[in-house]
């Protein structure tokens, strides 16, 4: 049986923490930043955790 491949887009977007939670980054911080306020850009800088309802789907994509 062939090896299971992880989803390429998921492995670029999510990282696993030491406690087993899945970390993510915010969207809307790549381009067109001139029209966004400084406060909005600052709040988008911090990374967060994915919602508990999405953990099952993300773990399936990452084969965890």
HELIX and SHEET records of a PDB file:
HELIX    1   1 UNK A    8  UNK A   13  1                                   6    
HELIX    2   2 UNK A   38  UNK A   45  1                                   8    
HELIX    3   3 UNK A   52  UNK A   54  5                                   3    
HELIX    4   4 UNK A   55  UNK A   62  1                                   8    
SHEET    1   A 3 UNK A  15  UNK A  16  0                                        
SHEET    2   A 3 UNK A  22  UNK A  24 -1                                        
SHEET    3   A 3 UNK A  48  UNK A  49 -1                                        
END                                                                             
